[in-house]
Amino acid sequence: MAINNILVVGAGVMGSSIAQVFAAYGYKTVMADLKQEFIDKAFSNIDKNIAGLVEEGLADDSYGKTVKENLTGILNSDIPARGKEFDLVVEVVPENPAIKKDTYQMLSDSCREDCIFASNTSGMDVFSLTDEFLKNPERLVITHWFNPPHIMKIIEVVKGPKTSDETAQAVREVLEKCEKKPAVLNNFMPGFIVNRMATVICRELYYMIEQGWVTPQDAENALKYTDGLRWSFEGPLELWDFVGLEIPIAVAGGVLPTLCDNKEGIPLGDKYIAEGKTGVRAGEGLLKKYPADVDAYVKKRNRRILTMYKVMNEFEKEDAAE
Ligand SMILES: NC(=O)c1ccc[n+]([C@@H]2O[C@H](COP(=O)([O-])OP(=O)(O)OC[C@H]3O[C@@H](n4cnc5c(N)ncnc54)[C@H](O)[C@@H]3O)[C@@H](O)[C@H]2O)c1
């Protein structure tokens, strides 16, 4: 499955940055959206992204030139005429079943049957949604990128019941060529890997806070200064290997019967939502109050992610040299 030409359908927050990544790594990439003004906005988002990378010393002038050379924009209405050109289509339209369904119907009618379809859904079962009409469902897979895609390296590649190994492998290869870290999940399940684990951790932390056992800041620090520090070079599985399995497995035996097992929801989270304290964009969340300038917050956050990647790259080089 040779992949050279890529179509990204939906050039919004995620789609524009995803298209930038493919174009930067030499793939002939086309972004499609409903209106020309959305395409124009996507190109201006990409300009801002590139300026941020240059500022951090992570891209030079040739990066921007390569993106511009390889990236073009079209309207969704052009897809039926152009569909046969593409080897991979990445679907990044809004998280709405009717919109996703219509999009796949159009793609199924417009593209070659060997063209791979990769959905950036956050959690929708696109496999069931398209099962009755999709030609060749073996080529449908989820690729779940994290925001912002041009910075975050992890991409969850989720196989549906009919997704072929060849499809998952071809997508993995493209992502690796873009210096990403695909993690393949062989079975569609809510939350995939990352959000599933975030749910486990935060359900327990919210529970401990709700019980009055710990303050939000102390809970935050306990995780940030242990796992937060270590996970950049030694993930949870390697950590247990390092400690020696007898200890954590014995600890788990005592902890498991006492864990929160609420399957209905996270009541403390509901309380904060009802009070309008939903986080950074609302100016206040569970942990603290946040400044009004959200853009500045996002910029600082992106800079910190990039700084951590620089360190992680050094660790990876060290490991590779051993
Ligand atoms: N924003 C995130 O942090 C994030 C993270 C991971 C996954 N996702 C997923 O990525 C997908 C896109 O999210 P986003 O945040 O980029 O959304 P967005 O609203 O910023 O972008 C969606 C784009 O799709 C376009 N579009 C193309 N065809 C369309 C059609 N037929 N009908 C309506 N709109 C159409 C819209 O005009 C818009 O530009 C969703 O499935 C979302 O769940 C988002």
Ligand as a Chemical Component Dictionary entry (heavy atoms), coordinates in Angstrom:
data_LIG
# 
_chem_comp.id                   LIG 
_chem_comp.type                 NON-POLYMER 
_chem_comp.pdbx_formal_charge   0 
_chem_comp.three_letter_code    LIG 
# 
loop_
_chem_comp_atom.comp_id 
_chem_comp_atom.atom_id 
_chem_comp_atom.alt_atom_id 
_chem_comp_atom.type_symbol 
_chem_comp_atom.charge 
_chem_comp_atom.model_Cartn_x 
_chem_comp_atom.model_Cartn_y 
_chem_comp_atom.model_Cartn_z 
_chem_comp_atom.pdbx_ordinal 
LIG N1  N1  N 0  -10.159 19.674 19.121 1  
LIG C1  C1  C 0  -9.536  18.678 19.732 2  
LIG O1  O1  O 0  -8.819  18.879 20.716 3  
LIG C2  C2  C 0  -9.664  17.259 19.213 4  
LIG C3  C3  C 0  -8.734  16.291 19.648 5  
LIG C4  C4  C 0  -8.818  14.983 19.127 6  
LIG C5  C5  C 0  -9.817  14.664 18.222 7  
LIG N2  N2  N 1  -10.717 15.619 17.820 8  
LIG C6  C6  C 0  -11.743 15.244 16.824 9  
LIG O2  O2  O 0  -11.376 15.786 15.559 10 
LIG C7  C7  C 0  -12.559 16.047 14.795 11 
LIG C8  C8  C 0  -12.569 17.506 14.364 12 
LIG O3  O3  O 0  -12.460 18.328 15.511 13 
LIG P1  P1  P 0  -11.965 19.832 15.430 14 
LIG O4  O4  O 0  -11.748 20.252 16.835 15 
LIG O5  O5  O -1 -10.872 19.969 14.435 16 
LIG O6  O6  O 0  -13.289 20.534 14.887 17 
LIG P2  P2  P 0  -13.436 21.901 14.054 18 
LIG O7  O7  O 0  -14.867 22.283 14.181 19 
LIG O8  O8  O 0  -12.368 22.870 14.415 20 
LIG O9  O9  O 0  -13.148 21.429 12.553 21 
LIG C9  C9  C 0  -14.035 20.674 11.781 22 
LIG C10 C10 C 0  -13.948 21.183 10.365 23 
LIG O10 O10 O 0  -14.672 20.304 9.532  24 
LIG C11 C11 C 0  -15.255 21.106 8.528  25 
LIG N3  N3  N 0  -16.180 20.284 7.763  26 
LIG C12 C12 C 0  -15.800 19.592 6.679  27 
LIG N4  N4  N 0  -16.821 18.937 6.155  28 
LIG C13 C13 C 0  -17.887 19.224 6.908  29 
LIG C14 C14 C 0  -19.258 18.849 6.839  30 
LIG N5  N5  N 0  -19.705 18.017 5.917  31 
LIG N6  N6  N 0  -20.078 19.361 7.758  32 
LIG C15 C15 C 0  -19.631 20.206 8.708  33 
LIG N7  N7  N 0  -18.332 20.582 8.830  34 
LIG C16 C16 C 0  -17.482 20.088 7.931  35 
LIG C17 C17 C 0  -15.769 22.313 9.295  36 
LIG O11 O11 O 0  -16.087 23.380 8.430  37 
LIG C18 C18 C 0  -14.559 22.579 10.179 38 
LIG O12 O12 O 0  -13.611 23.429 9.540  39 
LIG C19 C19 C 0  -13.727 15.636 15.674 40 
LIG O13 O13 O 0  -14.107 14.313 15.389 41 
LIG C20 C20 C 0  -13.151 15.746 17.085 42 
LIG O14 O14 O 0  -13.827 14.934 18.026 43 
LIG C21 C21 C 0  -10.658 16.923 18.283 44 
# 
loop_
_chem_comp_bond.comp_id 
_chem_comp_bond.atom_id_1 
_chem_comp_bond.atom_id_2 
_chem_comp_bond.value_order 
_chem_comp_bond.pdbx_ordinal 
LIG N1  C1  SING 1  
LIG C1  O1  DOUB 2  
LIG C1  C2  SING 3  
LIG C2  C3  SING 4  
LIG C2  C21 DOUB 5  
LIG C3  C4  DOUB 6  
LIG C4  C5  SING 7  
LIG C5  N2  DOUB 8  
LIG N2  C6  SING 9  
LIG N2  C21 SING 10 
LIG C6  O2  SING 11 
LIG C6  C20 SING 12 
LIG O2  C7  SING 13 
LIG C7  C8  SING 14 
LIG C7  C19 SING 15 
LIG C8  O3  SING 16 
LIG O3  P1  SING 17 
LIG P1  O4  DOUB 18 
LIG P1  O5  SING 19 
LIG P1  O6  SING 20 
LIG O6  P2  SING 21 
LIG P2  O7  DOUB 22 
LIG P2  O8  SING 23 
LIG P2  O9  SING 24 
LIG O9  C9  SING 25 
LIG C9  C10 SING 26 
LIG C10 O10 SING 27 
LIG C10 C18 SING 28 
LIG O10 C11 SING 29 
LIG C11 N3  SING 30 
LIG C11 C17 SING 31 
LIG N3  C12 SING 32 
LIG N3  C16 SING 33 
LIG C12 N4  DOUB 34 
LIG N4  C13 SING 35 
LIG C13 C14 SING 36 
LIG C13 C16 DOUB 37 
LIG C14 N5  SING 38 
LIG C14 N6  DOUB 39 
LIG N6  C15 SING 40 
LIG C15 N7  DOUB 41 
LIG N7  C16 SING 42 
LIG C17 O11 SING 43 
LIG C17 C18 SING 44 
LIG C18 O12 SING 45 
LIG C19 O13 SING 46 
LIG C19 C20 SING 47 
LIG C20 O14 SING 48 
# 
